[in-house]
Amino acid sequence: PPNGPAPEVEHKPYTPPEANIPEFTPVPVIVGGLLGIVFGASSLYLVLKVGLTVSASVPIAVLSITLFRVFSRAFAIRSATILENNVVQTAGSAGESIAFGVGVTMPALLLLGFEMDPVRVMTVAVLGGILGILMMIPLRRAFIVKQHGKLIYPEGTACAEVLIAGEKGGATAKMVFVGFGIALVHKFLTAAAYLWASVPSIRLYTVDASTHAKTGLKGGQLSGELAPELIGVGYLIGPRIASLMMAGAVISYFALAPAVATFGDKLSEPLAPATWDDDKPRDQENPGLIRNMGPSKIKDNYVKYIGAGAVAAGGIISMCRALPLIIGSIVGGLRDLRATRQSARNGETRLRTEQDLPMTVVLYGSLGLVLILAAVPQLGLGLSLNGLLGAVMILLFGFLFVTVSSRLTGEVGSSSNPISGMTIATLLMVCLIFLILGKTGPDGMLTALTIAAVVCIASSNGGTTSQDLKTGFLVGATPKKQQYAILIGAISSALVIGLTMLALNAAGTHYTKKGLPSGVTLPVRSDAPKERPGKPYDRDQADEPSKPGWKADTTEYRIVHVRKGQIEGVKPGRYLVDEAGRPAYRADVPIDRQQEKDDADNDAPKGFTEAPQPRLFANIIEGILGGTLEWALIITGVMIAIALELCGVSALPVAVGMYLSLGSTTPIFIGGMVRLIAERVRGKPKSEAESETSPGVLLASGYIAGGTLCGLIIAFFAFLPDAFNDAINLGLHMFGSVNEKGKMEWKPDESGPAKLAAVAMFGLLAVFLGWIGSRREIPAVNGGEPRAPDQPYESGQVEG
């Protein structure tokens, strides 16, 4: 109208509230739970590798539509309704968000000297995931209903459009399956068969053999882990974020590392935090000196702390930038909660599409979860005054950041939701409270990490829940049934994600005698569990030629865990000791890898080493409660982040690129550039749904799923006999040579032809992705009789 604002238009979902069609049925719930487990495990692998995940809702929705169409034609049964497909994606989406929360917090336990106990990991995962869902339920009306048209929820809206398109006969998972198969084969041939290099690299300097003088860009190195899952991630996050991450890698590997190498080249003493390598003589050839460090060692000893400072500052700045939204979210949420209670008191009947789980379930469920958290001894809270304080902080920070996460997800989407920043803020506040209370020992560190982990997982899953409820709001789902579905998906995914985390850690761990403390006995209980040292010490002498001083060892030793700062001069971690407490071995875990070679001079088992957040969280806890933070390097990173923000550049993606290895960032950048070229050829997408379901996006999703799942399977090969791993090592059989010890060996990462082959095969992946991404149409799979575009479900109609 010419005078005054236009009247508010009532939202009409695709499926009317009066329609009575199948929704929460057993098969969709089971399929959703299984897909959640698959995508959760692959997301965990990804977050441990590069510290980020991508939303799984749209790929799961596309897979659900396609799978039920195939089942319908194969077994002559009705196809799934749009609401059943929505239940599948709702239950399945929990896996990705919980995987992120678990992957960025739980490995910090190892850095602080605690065991990654199964009960601890799975309890935090399950209860944190459930808490995020329960705390989001009372916010649904405030954010999803009342803010419809204002809060977009990009992934949730795109997913709804995919489900509606599938109902009309469009959308196909063909490209997802194609990408999955290609990535699976590529990953296997790279990381299990070793036919070509996995991380080809070129040093940008030369070393004189006689004088050890370096010429060129000292400390500089160009490298890339040419993996299908990483180019897929780059394609999905787009050219902007991929370029910012690459900018961070350039700062670290072509500016900071060369600067450290140049200025430290003449030093005759190690520069802290680096120390002398006690396994070598303390002379000018000692690896602890900067002059003797390669690019990776310079990064581990210096640049990673600068990157951690930048990540912390970037996360906090992103939180501060969102403060007006945060305050508005809390005030608006409380206001709408009061209005909802008033409507209930007035006896207003609720339609099917407005039915949530009762508030009593939310309140008593949240309190019950916190009491369980306090009661589980492995979590370090306890049913005491300190435990109750921890429980109150979980409720307070949990509700605060679930609210923030749900609102910000509606504004910027899941991919840009600063969950890491919220976790940093939680950790800083908790640690400062503990510092004031004098709770600064190992128990305080464990409690602080537990609180931050639960809040992180709850915030992550709260944001995902809000996306799912937005999808349901648009397609006409029953909120209560969606909430049941995501609760089931969260529990099933969390249990498997916890077990996967533990298995990955075990597969990447080896025991070593290097770097053991000398002249020290560790406190050992008489009932402490026993363990053998395992690889390489469980191998037969005849099968594994020894280096001098090495021999097989099948003795059982006692297990002792040393906490951070517990014993002066002893690194935190897991030790095997004799009955008198003398250290015999130290566990070299993948998140804190100290030795690239095991004691038999073989490559150490591969594992997750790149995720920046666990080390950052451990550094914050150590710095505030233990007073051991490398403040000079951390503050350098903070200043870099502030400088970037002053230049109008978002600091967080640059900071993540600074922390990650160049090998991880390079293929992500290439993926982003492939998408840039593909969209230039195809033209700008007309809608979020068109962008999220383009052939290139679906193929990239398949690359990620195939590469990560194959990587998980290969990681578990460490538990199989050596004969099996040798049998599938095709590169060894085809290109191997006999070394000076008379043993066959093949090192593809050091072979020029193998590096060229890796680049060529990765180039084929990129070209195929670009070609598919530039196609303008999505091939449709016709199944049954598609519903006409202008004919949504009528009241009371049942499909099939």
N, C-alpha and C positions, 0 to 999 in steps of 0.2 A: 504494500500500500504506500501511497505517497507520503502520508503522515504517520510517523512512528515505525518501529521495526516490524519485519514480517512475522506473522504468527508462527510458533514452533510447529513443525510438521512431525506427526507421530511416526515413529519407526515401525515399518512393517517387515518382519523377517521373511526369508524365503519360504520357510515352512510355518504356516500360521499356528498360533498357540492352540487352536482347537483341533489341529490334525492329530490323529492317533496312528502313528506309524512306528515300526520297530526302531529302537534306539540302543538301549543298554542291554544287549544280548550277549550270551557267552562267547561266541566266536569272535566278534570284533574286539572284545576285551582281551581275549587270549592273544589274538594277532597283534593288537596294540602293545601288549606287554612284551611280546617277543621282539617286535621291531624296536621297542624302547631299549631292550637289553643290547641288541645289535648296535644301534646308533650310540648308546651310552658307552659301550666298550670302545668303539672306534673314536668317539669324542674324547674319551680318557687318554687314549694313545696320542691323539692330536694335541691336547692341552699340555701333556707332559713333554711333548716335543717342541712346541712353539708358543705355549702359553695362551692360546685362544681356541675357541670353538666357533662353529657356525650353526645357525638355527636349523633344526631337523624337521620342523613341522611340515613345510611344503613338500620335501622329498617323501616323508612318510605318507602324507595325504595322496600323493601321486601313486606311490606304491600300493596303497590300500585300494584305490579305485581300480588299478590294473589287476591286482591279485584277485579281487572279488569278481571281476569280469571273467577272468580266466576260469575260476572255479565254477561260475554260473554256466558257462558254455560246456565245460568238461563234464559236469555232474548233473546238468539239467535242473539246476535249482535257481531260485530267485537271486538276483544280484543284491548287493547291500544297498540300503537306503542312504541318503545323504547324511542322516543323523548317525547311522552306524559307522560310516566312514569318518565322521567327525569324532566319534568315540575312539576309533583307532588312532587318529593323529593326536588326540588329547592324551591317551594313555602312553603313547610312544614318545611324546615330546619331553616327558620328565627325565628321560635318560640323559639327554645332552646337557641340561642345566645342572643336574646333580653331578655329572662327570666333571664339569668345570669347577664346581665348588670343592669337590673332593681332591681333584688334581692339583689345584693351586694351594691347598692348605696342608694336607696330610703328609706330603714328603718333608715338610719342615720339621716333623718329629725326628727324623733321622739326623738332620743338621744340628738339633739340640741334644742329641745323644739318647733319645728315647726309642724304644722298639715300636715299629708299626704293627701294633697288636691287632689281630683280627677283630676282636670284640670292640676295640676302640674305633677302628676305621668304619666298620659296618654300623655301629650304633650312631656315630656322628652323621653318617650318610643318610640313614633311614630317618632318624628323628629330625635332622635339619630339613630334609626334604618335606616331611609331613608338616613341620611347623610353618614353612613358607606357604604351603597350600592353605592351612587353617587360617593364617593371619590375613591372607588375601581375600577370603570369602566375604567378610563384612565390608570390604572396600569395593565389591563388584558394582553395586548400584551407584556408588559415588563416581567411579572412574569409567565404567563400561556403559551404563545407562544414562546417567545425568550428563556426562561429558561426550555423548555421542555426537560426532561431527567436529568436536574440538580436539579430542585425543584420537589420533589416527590409528595407532597400533599397526604399523606397516606390515609386519609378517602375519599378524592375525587377520588383517583385511585381505592380504594376498591369498592366504590359505582358504578363506571363505570363498573367494572368487574361483580358486582351483576346484573346490568341492562342488560349487554350483556348475562350473564348466563340465566337470565329470558327470554330473547328473544329466546334463544336456547332451552327453555323448562325446565330449572332447577330453583332452588331457590324457597323456600316456606316459608310462615309465620306461618306454623302450630305450631312451637315451641313458637313463640311470643304469639299466642292466648292461648296456654296451660299455659305458664307462667303467662299471664295476669289473667286467671281465678283462678289459684291456689293462686296467691298473693292477689287478691281481697277478696277471702274467708278468707284467713289467717288474713289479715289486719282487716277485719270486726269483726271476732271473737275475735281478740286481743283488738282493740281500741274502739269498739262500744258495743260488747256483753260482754266483760271483762271475758271471760272464763278462761284466764290464764294471768300471769303477762306480762306487756309490756316491763318493764325495770328491770329484776331481778338483784339484787345486793347483795354483801356480804362485810361487813366492815371487814378490816383486823386488827382490834383492838377491845378490850373490854373496857367498862366503868364501874367502880365500882359504884354501886347504892348509896352508902353512902358518899364516898369521891370524887366521880366524876373523880378519877384518871384513866388514860388511859394506857392500857397495850397492847403491840404489835406495829404494824406499824402505829403510830399515823397519822391520816389524810389520810390513805390509804384505797382504796375501789376498789373492782373488780365488774364491772357492764357491761351490754350489752343491747342495745335496739334491741331486736331480731326481726327485721322487714325485710320483703322480699326485699324491695327496697334497703336496705343497703348492703345485701349480693350480690345483683345484681350489685351494683356500684363496690364493691370490685372485683367481677369477671371481670368486663369490664376494670377496670384500671390496673388489673394484679397484680401479687405477689410483684413486685419490689416497686411500689408506695404504695401499701397497707401496706407493711412491714415498709416503711419509716414513714408512718402516725402512725402506731402502736408504732414505736420507740418514736415518739413525745409524744404520750399518756403515755407511760411508764415514760418518763422524768417528765411529769407534775404530774401524779397521784401516782407514786411510788418513786419519788425523791423530786420534789419541794414541793408538798403539805405536805408530811410528815416532810420535813425540816422546813416549816413554822409552822406546828403544834408543833414540838419539841422545836424549839427556842422561840416560843411565848407562850408556856404553862404557864410560871410563870409571864407573864406580868399582871399588875393590871390596865392598861389603854389600850384603843384601839390603835392599831398600824395603822397609815394612810396607805392606804386610807379608812380603816374601821372606823366607828364612833360608838358612843353610840346608842343603840336602844332606842329612846325617848319614845316608848310605854311601856318600862319596867323600873323598878328602876335601878339607876346607881350603882349597887353593883356587887359583884363577880359572880353573876348568869346572868349578862346582856349578850345577844347574840352578842354584839359588841366585846367582848373579844375573842381572838383566842382560848383560852381554851374551850370555849363553842360552837365553830364552828364545823360543820360537814364538810366532804370533799367537798360538793358542795359550801358551803359558803366560804371556803378557796379558792377554785378555782375562785369564782366570785370576791372576794375582792383583791386577789393577783396574782394568777397564770395567769388569763386571760390577765393581763397587760404585763406579761413576754411573753406570747404567742403572743400578738399583736406586741410587739417589734421584735420578731423573724420573724413573717409574713412580717412585713415591710422590715426588712433587707434582708430576703430571696427574696422578690420581686425585691428589688433594685439590689441585686447581680445578679439575673437572667437577669435583664435588662442590667447591665454593661457587663456581659458575652456575650451578643448579640450585643454589640455596633458595632463591625466590620460589622456584617450583616446589622445592622440598617443603618449605613453610606453608605454601598454599595448599599442597597435597594433604598435609596433616590437618590443617584447619578445615579444609573442605570435606575431608573424610569424616572428621568428627561431627561436622554439621549435618552431613547426609545420614550418618548413623542415627542421630537423634530423630531426623525426619522419618527414617524407616521404622523406628520403634513406635513413633506416634501413629503411623499408618496402621501398624499391627494392632495397637490399642483401640483404634477406631473401628476395628472389625472388617477392614477392607479385604476382600478375597483376592488371592493372588492367582494369576494365570500360570499355566504350565511353564512358560518361558521366564517366569519371575521367581521360581521356587529354588531357594538355596538351602544348604544344610542348616539346621537350627543353630542359633547363637549359643545355646547351651553346649552343643557339640564343640563349637569353636573354643569357648572359654575353658570348659573342663578338659578338652583335649589338649589345649596348649599348656595348661597347668600340669596335667599328667605327664606330658612329654618332658617338661622341665624337671619334674621330680625324678623321672627315670634317668635323665642325664646326670642329676646329682647323685643318684644311688649307684650308678655303675662305677666301680672303683678304678677301672682303667682310664677314666676320663679326668681324674684328678680333682673333681669338684668336692664330692662327699657331702653327707647329710650333717653339715656343721654350719657355723656362722659364716665361714668363708664360702662354703658350698651354696648356702642360701643367697649370699651376695652375688655369686656367679650366676645363680638362677635368675635373680632379679635383673642382672645386666643382660642376660640372654633375652628375656622378655622385653626389656626396654629397647635395647638396640635392635632386636629382631623385628619388633613392630615398626620402629622408626624406619629401618632400611628396607623392609618389605613394602612399606608405603611408598618410600622414595623410588624403589626399583620398579614398582608397578606403574607409577605415574611417569617416570622417565621412559619406560618401555613404550608407553603410549605416545610420547613425544618424539623419540629418536629411534625406536626399534631396539630389539634385543642385542644386535651386533654392536651398537654404540653405547649400551648401558654400562656405566662405570662400576661394575661389581667390585673390581679390584680396589678402586678408590674407596668404596664403602667399607671394605674389609680393612684397609689401611687405617681409616678413621676409627673404626671399632677397636683395632689393635692398639693404636696410640692412646685412646681414652682409657681402655682397660689397663694397659701397662702403667700409665700415669697414676691411676687410682691405686694399683698394687704398689707402686713405688711410695706413695704417700702412706699406705698402710704397712709398709715394711715387708711386704710379701714378695721378696726378690730372689728367692732360691729356685732350684730346679722345679719344685712343686708349683711355684707361682708362674714359671714359664709355661709349664704344661697346661695349667688352668687358663692362662691368657690365650694360648693357641686354641684350646678347645672352644672357648667362647667365640673367638673370631671365626673358627671353622663352621660352627653351627649357624652363626649369623650370615656368613658368606653363602652357605648352601641354601639357607632359607630365603635370602634376598634373590639369589639366582633363580630358584624355583618359583618364588613369588612372581617375578617378572614373566616367566614362561606361563604360569597359570593365568595371568592377566591376558596374555596373547590368546590362549586357548579359549577363555571365556568370551573374548571379543569375537573370535570366529564363531562360537556357538550363538552369540547374540545376533550375528548377521544371518546365520543359516536357520535360526529358529530352534536351537537345541534346548534341552532342559538343564539349567545350571546345576541342579542337584546331582543329576546323573553324570554330568561332566566332572564334577568334583569327586564323585566316587571313582570314576575312571582314572583320573590323574593320581588319586591316592594309591590305587592298585599299581599303576605304572611306576610311581615313585618308590614304593616298597620293593617291587621286583627288581627294578633297575639298580637301586641302591645296594642291594645285597650282592648282585653280580659285579657291580662296579668296585665294591670293596674287595671282593675276592680277586678281581682282575688287577687291581693296584698291588695287592700283596704278591701275586704271581709274577708280575713284571719286575718288582723289586728283587724277588728271590732269583729270577732268571738272570738279572744283571749284576748280581753280587758274587765276588770271589774273595777268598781269604789270602792274605799276604803277610810275610814276615818283615816287609820293608816298612821303615818308619816306626817300629815298635819303641816304646819308651824303655830306656835302659836303667837298671838299678831301682826299679819300682815294683812293688807287689800291690796288686789290686785286691780290695775287699771281696771275698768270695764266700757265699753261703754254702754250708755243707749239703743243702738240698737243691742247689742251683742246677738247672737242667744241663744235660750234656749234649755235645754235638761233635761230629767229625769235621775237619777243615774243608772237605769237599774238593772241588776242582781248584787247582790242578793236582792236589795232593792225593786224590783217590785214584789216579791213573797208575797203571803198571809201569814200572821202570822200563821194561822192554818196549812198550808202546810209545813212550814219551821220552826221547833222549834228554838227559838232564844237562843243565848248565852247571858249572862248578858249585858245589855246596848245596845243590838241590836234590831232594829225594822224596819219594812217595811217603805219605804219612796217613795211617788209618787209625791213629789213637783217638780216643774220645776225650774231649776237654770240657771244662765247665764254662758256661756262658756268663759273662759279666758285661753290664751296660754302664758306661761312664757318662754322666751328664755333663753338660756344658759348665765349665768352671768348677766341677766337683773336685778334681785332683789337679794340682798345679803341674804344668808340663805334660799333661796327658790329654791327647785330643779326645773329644767326645766320640762315642760310637760303641760298637759291639766288639768285644774281645773274647777270644778263647784262651783260657788260662789253665795251668795245671792245678793240682790240689792245694799247692802252697800260694796260689794267686799270681805266679809269675806269668806274664803275657807270652803266649806262643804265637798267636795270630791276631790280626785285626781285620774286620770285615770292611772291604772296599765297596761301598754301595754306589749305585749309578748316579744318584742325585748329588753325591759329594765325591766324585771319582778322584782319587789321588794317584793311582798308578794306571797308565795306559797299557802296560804289559803285566801279565801275571808272573809268578815266581819261576815258571818254566819258560819264560821269555816268549809266550804266546800273546796275541792280542787279548786284552781283557774283554769279558763279555760285554756286549753292547746293551745299553739301557737308556732310560730317559735322563738327560743331563741339561736340557736347554731351558726348561720352563723357568721364567724369571721370578715368578711370584713366591714360590716356597722359600728361596734364598732371601728374598726381600723381607718376607715376614719373619724369618729366623733372625735376620740382621736387626730388625726393629726390636724384637724381644730381647736379643742379646744386648743391644745398645742401651736400652732404657733400664732393663732389670739387671743386666750384668756389667754394664759400663765398658764394653769391649768393642764398640762400633768404630769403624774406620772413618772418623768424622771428616777428615780432610777430603778424602775421595768422595764420600757421600755428598758433602756440601758442593763439591765441584759439579756433580750431576744435577743437584738442585738448581744451581745457578744457570746451567745450560738450559734446563726446562723453563726457567723464568725468562731467559733471553728469547727462547722460541715463542713463548706466549706474547712477549712484548712485540715480536715481529708479526703477530697475528697468525701464528702457526699452532695448531693443536699439538701440545707437547707429548701427550700420552702415546700415540702410535710411534712417534719418533723415538721416544724413550724405550719402548719395547724393541724397536729395531736396534737400538744401541746395545741392549742386553743380549739379544739373541745372537747366535753365531751368524756370520756372513753366509755360511752354507745354507742355513734355513731361510734367510731373508731373500737371497737371490732368486730362487724359484718362485717365491711368493710375488716378488716384483714382476717377474716374467709373466705370471698368470694375470696380474692386473693389466699389464700392457697388452696381452692377448685380448682381454675383454674390451679394452679401449679401441683397438683396431676393429674387432668384430662389430661393436656397436656403431662405429663410424660407417662401416659397410652396410649394416642392416638398417640403420636409422634408430633414433631414440625411441625406446618403448613408450607406449601410450599410457600405461598404467603400471602400478606396482605388481599386479598379478602377471601381466605380460612379461615384465622383467624377471620375476621370480620363477616363471615356468618356461622361459625361453629354452631352446634346445641346448645352448651352451651351458646355462646354469644347471640343467638336469645332467648333462654329461660331466660337468665339474663335480657335481654331487656324487656321481658314480665313481669318479677318480678318487675322491676322498674316502668313500666307503670301501672300495676295493683295496686301496693302498694301505689304509689304517688297519683293516681286518687282517690282511696278509702280514703286515708288520707284527700284529699281535701273535699270530700263529707262529711266525718265525722266531719271535722272542721266546716262545715256549719250547722251541727245539733244543734250548739249552738243557732241558731236563731229560732229553733222549740220549741214548748211547752215542759215543763219538763216531762209531762206525756208520750210523745213520747220517750224521751231518757230513761226514767225509764222502759218503756215497752220492749225496745230492749236490756236492760241490763240483759242478761240471767244469768250472773254470780251472780248478786244480788238475783235473784229469786231462783237459785239452791244452792248457797253456803252462802248466806248472813246470818247475825245474828243481833240480837237486841243489840244496844249499850246502854250506861248508860242514854242516853236521850230518850230511848224508840223508837229509829229510826232504821230501817233496814239499814245495811251498809255492804259493801264488798270491801276489799282493797287487790286486787290480788298481788300487788307489795310487800306486807308485809306477804304474805302467803307462807310457805314452799312448800306445794304441788303445788300451782299455779306457783311458780318459776320453779319447776321441770317439770311441764307440758309445760311451755314455752320453756325450753331448749330442751325437747323432740320434740316438734312440729318444732322448728327451725332446729333441727338436721335432721328431715325428709326433710325439704326444701334443706338443704345443701347436703344430700346424693343423692336426686333426681337430683340436679343440677350437681353434680359430675358424676353421672351415664350417664346423657345425654351428658355432656361435653366430656366424654371419647369415645363417638361413633365416628367412622371414616367417616361415610357418611351422607350426608344431604338427607333426602327423598325428591324426586322431585314430583311436582304436574304437570301432563301433561295437557296442555290445548290447544286444537286446533292442528295445525301442526307446530311443532317447526322448526325454521330456521336452516339449516345445519351450523355447526361451521365455515365452510370456505365460506359461502355465505352471506355476508353483503348485505345491500340494494343496488340495482342497481339504476343508474341514472333515475330519473323520476318515480320510482316505488311507488305506493300507496298501503299500506296494507289494506286488508278488502274491 
